[in-house]
Amino acid sequence: MSEIPDFPKGGNMAYLAHHYGLAHTDCWCMKCEQDAKNELHEKGELDLMGMISNFMHLCPDCGNKRCPRATFHEHACTGSNKPGQTGSAYA
């Protein structure tokens, strides 16, 4: 039976990125997850079903899914879950 490795900081996508040697190992944002999945898909390591996100992205500062920082780590945290925020995937 094989050992189950420790997950690096950043959740399950960070584990996949770490496991496959990708550049996006420590990020939690939606954009970096998609970049890592695109890279895996291009290498033939991930099929189209694997491209679907399997967890909700939340801003690490405020915990809101609609905060622009949940979408991309370089965006500022607004502290808001209000729909339509510029830079949010939920705009």
C-alpha positions as CSV (number, residue, x, y, z in Angstrom):
1,M,0.0,0.0,0.0
2,S,1.4,3.4,-1.0
3,E,1.8,6.2,1.5
4,I,-0.6,9.2,1.3
5,P,1.6,12.3,1.0
6,D,1.1,15.4,3.1
7,F,-0.8,18.1,1.2
8,P,1.1,21.3,0.9
9,K,-0.4,24.6,2.0
10,G,-3.0,25.7,-0.5
11,G,-5.5,22.8,-0.7
12,N,-6.0,20.0,-3.2
13,M,-4.9,22.0,-6.3
14,A,-1.7,22.8,-4.6
15,Y,-1.2,19.1,-4.0
16,L,-1.7,18.3,-7.7
17,A,0.7,21.1,-8.7
18,H,3.3,19.9,-6.2
19,H,2.8,16.3,-7.3
20,Y,3.3,17.1,-11.0
21,G,6.0,19.6,-10.5
22,L,4.1,22.7,-11.6
23,A,4.9,26.3,-10.8
24,H,1.6,27.0,-9.0
25,T,2.2,25.0,-5.9
26,D,1.3,27.4,-3.0
27,C,-1.6,29.4,-4.4
28,W,-5.2,29.1,-3.5
29,C,-6.8,31.5,-6.0
30,M,-9.1,30.6,-8.9
31,K,-6.8,31.9,-11.6
32,C,-3.8,29.9,-10.4
33,E,-5.8,26.8,-10.0
34,Q,-7.0,27.1,-13.6
35,D,-3.5,27.9,-14.9
36,A,-2.2,24.7,-13.1
37,K,-5.0,22.6,-14.5
38,N,-4.4,24.0,-18.0
39,E,-0.7,23.1,-17.7
40,L,-1.6,19.5,-16.6
41,H,-4.1,19.2,-19.4
42,E,-1.5,20.3,-22.0
43,K,0.9,17.7,-20.6
44,G,-1.8,15.0,-21.0
45,E,-1.9,14.5,-17.2
46,L,-5.5,15.7,-16.7
47,D,-8.6,15.0,-18.7
48,L,-11.5,17.4,-19.3
49,M,-13.4,16.2,-16.3
50,G,-10.4,17.0,-14.1
51,M,-10.5,20.6,-15.4
52,I,-13.7,21.2,-13.4
53,S,-13.0,23.0,-10.1
54,N,-13.9,20.8,-7.1
55,F,-13.8,23.3,-4.3
56,M,-15.0,26.8,-3.6
57,H,-12.4,29.5,-3.7
58,L,-12.5,31.9,-0.8
59,C,-10.5,35.0,0.0
60,P,-8.0,34.1,2.8
61,D,-8.5,37.5,4.4
62,C,-12.2,37.9,4.5
63,G,-13.5,34.4,3.6
64,N,-15.9,35.7,0.9
65,K,-16.2,33.9,-2.5
66,R,-17.2,37.1,-4.3
67,C,-14.2,39.0,-3.1
68,P,-11.9,39.8,-6.1
69,R,-8.9,38.3,-4.2
70,A,-10.6,34.9,-4.2
71,T,-10.5,35.1,-8.0
72,F,-6.9,36.3,-8.3
73,H,-4.4,36.6,-5.5
74,E,-3.0,39.9,-6.7
75,H,-6.3,41.7,-6.4
76,A,-7.0,43.6,-3.2
77,C,-9.4,42.2,-0.6
78,T,-12.6,44.2,-0.4
79,G,-14.0,42.4,2.6
80,S,-17.3,42.1,0.8
81,N,-19.4,39.3,-0.6
82,K,-21.5,41.8,-2.7
83,P,-22.2,40.6,-6.2
84,G,-20.8,42.5,-9.2
85,Q,-17.4,43.5,-7.8
86,T,-14.8,44.3,-10.4
87,G,-12.2,41.6,-10.7
88,S,-14.4,38.9,-9.2
89,A,-15.4,35.8,-11.1
90,Y,-18.9,36.4,-9.8
91,A,-19.1,40.0,-11.2
